[in-house]
Structure formats: structure tokens, C-alpha cells
Amino acid sequence: MFGLPDWATPYLYAAIILVLTWLVAWVASLVIRGLMRQSPPQAAAGARRLGVVLVWLVGILLAVQEAGVSIDVLVLVVGLFAVAAIVALRIPLENFGAKYFSDVYSPFKVGDSIEVGVHAGKVIEINAMTTVLLSEDDKLVALPNSMLLRETLINASPQAWKELTIPISLPGNVDVAPVESEILRSLAKLRLRLDKRFPPVLATKARTAQSTDLVLTVMIRRPEEREALLAEVNKRVHAAIQGTRGRAGPAPPAAPAPTEAPEKA
């Protein structure tokens, strides 16, 4: 095929499979983004990453098999390693996963007063493994994050129902200022359904070279509109992020290098 020797043909097919895998992963990311338009941006970003990883995993296995390498042993080794890792790290992974879901879906933040089972106090820290409370008698109570998903949680902060907190994750190469301006401009159209005394606030939670984590705080007027407004705000945040990316034009051309003036005779 294409004048290639027989031994090179399987490697050509493997390369074609990898190119198609890249294309399918890109399409899968777009599809997941569209399906989760009304979901919290952080959850949508995590779902897109998971979908892309799964597509690439399947594509790489198919490419390796097409290249003539038996994948049976490879799949067995990877499977055994994954099972051993899950068993050994079950509790840390459980708490780490619960931290992710509590960030997205649990209605509390640092500074709130909550009750979980027989424990109560003010939230002073939320880390990857535990949520730390300061009790009324000045004792520190560390609750495993997985406990927050199993037990009934009561947020005893005054008017806690008013506050909607939406985590947002942006790639590290995205300029935050235009995204922030677009989100706040879009939310201005919901002002009749929001508490006008407390305008929406978009704060930076963490910034690394790979990503920028933001937290959007919105105060609503009526408790019965909480779920509908949460879906609407998530939808507008997604649209604002995509609109900002769509308007980003190509980089301006570089200025020409200065030239030396010819010397006068």
C-alpha cells in the first residue's frame, strides 16, 4: 500500500487510528459540552476530560493491536494495577471524589455554620480529604468528605438559601478579565430575579499554569426559584465562556524589525 513494504503497513494503520482518535475525542468533547450546558461548569469540564481520556484509551489500544502487538497481556496488567490501586487507595479516593461533588453540589462554603450528624460548627477549611469545623467549644472537628455525601447536612447560616455558588474552571491560557466581564454582563439580565442588594461576585479561587479556578456567587430573591435559577446561571456561564472564546481573534502580526538608516555620504 502506497509503495510501503509489508512490515510498515500495520504502523501506517496505527497512525491513522491515532489521528481518527484525536478527531473523535474532539467531537466527543463538543458533544459532552453541549449536553451539559445547564450543569455546573466544573462538572462539565470534568466530564469532558473523562470522555476524552476514555476515547484516547480505546484508540491507543486499537492502534497497538493494529501494529501487531497483542493487547491481552497489556489489558490484564493495566486491569490488575488499576484494581490494586483502587483497593489500596479506596478511602483517600472516596474522600477526594466526595470533595469534587461537594464543591459542585453541596450548598455550603468556608465561613458557613453546618451540622452533619452529631457534629456542628463553622467551616474553616475544605481540603482534598476533610472538611474542618470549629465547634462552639473551640474544638477542631475534621469530617471526611465522603461523610458529607452519606449524612444529612444542614446549613444553619442565616438565609443560606439565598446564595448560589458556582465553581468555574478555565484553561490557564485564557484571559480571565474578558470572561469575567461577559459573565457579569450576562447575569445583569437576571437582575429582577436576584437580590439587588448583593450583586453577583466572581472571585479567583486558585491559579496555576494549567488552569484558573473561579467561584461565582449569586444571591437570589425567592427560594422556590433556586433550582431553576441555578440551571439558568450555569447556562449563561457556559454561553459567556464560549462567546468570549468565539470572539477571540488571531494574534496581531508582529511589528517589522527596525532597519538601520543608510549612512549619509
C-alpha positions in Angstrom: 0.0 0.0 0.0 1.3 3.4 -1.0 4.5 1.7 -2.1 5.3 0.8 1.5 6.9 -2.5 2.5 4.6 -5.0 4.1 6.1 -4.6 7.6 5.3 -0.8 7.5 1.6 -1.2 6.6 0.4 -2.0 10.2 2.2 1.0 11.6 0.5 3.2 8.9 -2.9 1.9 10.0 -1.9 2.5 13.7 -1.0 6.1 12.8 -4.4 6.6 11.0 -6.2 5.2 14.0 -4.4 7.7 16.3 -5.4 10.6 14.0 -9.0 9.4 14.0 -8.9 9.1 17.8 -7.9 12.7 18.1 -10.8 13.7 15.8 -13.3 11.5 17.8 -12.0 12.9 21.1 -12.5 16.5 19.8 -16.1 15.7 18.7 -16.8 13.9 22.0 -15.7 17.0 23.9 -18.0 19.2 21.9 -21.0 16.8 22.3 -20.5 16.5 26.1 -20.2 20.3 26.4 -23.5 20.7 24.6 -25.3 18.0 26.7 -24.0 19.5 29.9 -24.8 23.1 29.1 -27.0 23.6 32.2 -24.7 21.7 34.5 -22.1 23.4 36.7 -19.1 24.4 34.6 -16.6 22.5 36.8 -18.7 19.3 36.5 -18.9 19.8 32.7 -15.2 20.3 32.4 -14.5 17.1 34.4 -16.9 15.1 32.2 -15.2 16.4 29.1 -11.8 15.4 30.4 -13.1 12.0 31.3 -14.7 11.5 27.9 -11.5 12.5 26.1 -9.4 10.1 28.3 -11.7 7.2 27.6 -11.7 7.8 23.8 -7.9 8.0 23.8 -7.6 4.9 25.9 -9.7 2.9 23.4 -7.9 4.5 20.4 -4.4 3.7 21.8 -5.4 0.1 22.5 -6.7 -0.3 18.9 -3.6 1.3 17.5 -1.3 -1.1 19.5 -3.4 -4.0 18.3 -3.2 -2.9 14.7 0.6 -2.6 15.0 0.7 -6.3 15.7 1.3 -6.2 19.4 -1.0 -8.4 21.5 -3.0 -6.3 23.9 -4.3 -9.2 26.0 -1.3 -9.1 28.4 -1.3 -5.2 28.4 -5.0 -5.1 29.3 -4.5 -7.7 32.0 -1.6 -5.8 33.6 -3.4 -2.5 33.4 -6.5 -4.0 34.9 -4.7 -5.7 37.8 -2.8 -2.5 38.5 -6.0 -0.5 38.5 -7.8 -2.9 40.8 -4.8 -2.9 43.2 -4.6 0.9 43.2 -8.3 1.2 43.9 -8.2 -1.2 46.8 -5.1 0.3 48.3 -6.4 3.9 47.9 -10.1 3.3 48.4 -10.6 5.7 51.4 -8.4 8.6 50.0 -10.1 8.2 46.6 -13.5 8.2 48.2 -12.8 11.4 50.1 -11.2 13.0 47.1 -14.1 12.2 44.9 -16.6 13.4 47.6 -14.6 16.7 47.7 -15.3 17.2 44.0 -19.0 16.5 44.3 -19.4 18.6 47.4 -17.7 21.5 45.6 -20.3 21.3 42.9 -23.5 20.2 44.6 -23.3 20.8 48.4 -24.8 24.2 49.5 -22.0 25.3 51.9 -18.7 27.1 51.8 -15.9 28.3 54.2 -17.5 30.5 56.8 -20.9 28.8 56.9 -22.2 27.1 60.0 -23.3 23.5 59.3 -24.5 20.4 61.1 -23.6 16.9 59.9 -24.8 14.0 62.1 -23.9 14.8 65.7 -21.2 17.3 64.6 -21.8 21.0 64.2 -19.6 24.1 63.8 -18.3 26.8 61.5 -16.5 25.6 58.3 -12.9 27.0 58.5 -11.2 24.7 55.9 -12.2 22.4 53.0 -9.3 20.3 51.7 -9.0 17.2 49.4 -9.6 14.8 52.3 -11.6 16.5 55.0 -13.8 19.4 55.9 -12.7 21.1 59.1 -15.2 22.6 61.5 -14.6 24.9 64.5 -17.1 23.8 67.2 -18.8 26.2 69.7 -16.3 25.0 72.4 -13.3 25.9 70.2 -12.5 22.3 69.2 -11.5 21.3 65.7 -13.6 18.6 64.0 -12.3 17.0 60.8 -15.1 15.4 58.8 -14.2 13.0 56.0 -15.5 14.5 52.8 -17.3 11.2 52.0 -19.3 11.7 55.2 -20.9 14.8 53.7 -22.4 12.7 50.9 -23.7 10.0 53.2 -25.1 12.1 56.1 -27.8 14.7 56.1 -26.2 18.2 56.0 -27.8 21.2 57.5 -26.6 24.7 56.7 -27.5 26.8 59.7 -26.2 30.1 58.3 -28.8 32.9 58.1 -30.5 33.0 54.7 -28.2 30.3 53.3 -30.9 29.5 50.7 -30.2 32.9 49.0 -26.7 32.0 47.9 -25.8 30.2 44.8 -22.1 29.2 44.5 -21.0 28.0 41.0 -17.3 26.8 40.6 -15.8 27.6 37.2 -12.6 26.2 35.8 -10.8 27.9 32.9 -7.7 26.7 30.9 -4.6 28.5 32.1 -4.0 30.3 28.8 -7.5 32.0 28.9 -7.6 35.7 29.7 -9.8 35.9 32.8 -10.8 39.5 32.5 -13.0 39.3 29.3 -14.6 36.1 30.6 -15.5 37.8 33.9 -16.9 40.8 32.2 -19.0 38.7 29.8 -20.4 36.5 32.7 -21.4 39.5 34.8 -22.9 41.3 31.8 -25.0 38.2 31.0 -26.1 37.9 34.6 -27.3 41.5 34.6 -30.3 40.3 32.5 -31.4 38.3 35.6 -31.4 41.2 38.0 -35.2 41.1 38.6 -34.8 37.5 40.0 -31.7 38.3 42.0 -31.3 40.2 45.3 -30.4 43.7 44.2 -28.6 44.4 47.5 -25.9 41.8 46.7 -24.6 41.9 43.1 -23.0 38.8 41.6 -19.4 38.3 42.6 -16.8 36.4 40.6 -13.6 35.6 42.6 -10.4 33.8 41.8 -10.1 30.7 44.0 -6.8 29.3 42.6 -4.5 29.9 39.6 -1.9 27.6 38.1 -0.2 27.3 34.8 -2.7 24.7 33.7 -6.0 26.2 34.9 -7.7 29.1 36.7 -10.4 28.2 39.2 -13.1 30.8 39.8 -16.1 30.9 42.1 -19.3 32.8 41.1 -21.6 33.8 44.0 -25.2 34.9 43.2 -27.8 35.9 45.7 -31.4 35.0 44.7 -34.7 36.6 45.8 -37.1 33.6 46.1 -36.2 30.1 47.5 -38.6 28.4 45.1 -36.6 29.6 42.1 -33.3 28.2 43.4 -33.1 25.1 41.1 -34.4 27.0 38.0 -32.0 29.9 38.6 -29.1 27.5 39.1 -29.7 25.9 35.7 -30.1 29.3 34.1 -27.0 30.7 35.6 -25.0 27.7 34.6 -26.3 28.0 31.0 -25.4 31.7 30.9 -21.9 31.0 32.3 -21.3 28.3 29.6 -22.6 30.7 26.9 -20.4 33.6 28.2 -17.3 31.4 28.2 -17.9 30.1 24.6 -18.8 33.6 23.4 -15.6 35.0 24.7 -13.6 32.3 23.0 -15.5 32.8 19.8 -14.7 36.5 19.7 -11.0 36.0 20.3 -9.4 36.7 17.0 -6.0 35.7 15.8 -3.0 37.3 17.3 -1.9 40.6 15.7 1.0 40.4 13.3 4.4 41.1 14.7 5.8 44.5 14.1 8.5 44.5 11.4 12.0 44.6 12.7 13.6 48.0 12.6 16.0 48.7 9.8 19.1 50.8 10.0 19.0 54.1 8.2 21.6 54.3 5.4 24.6 56.3 6.3 25.0 59.6 4.6 28.0 60.1 2.5 
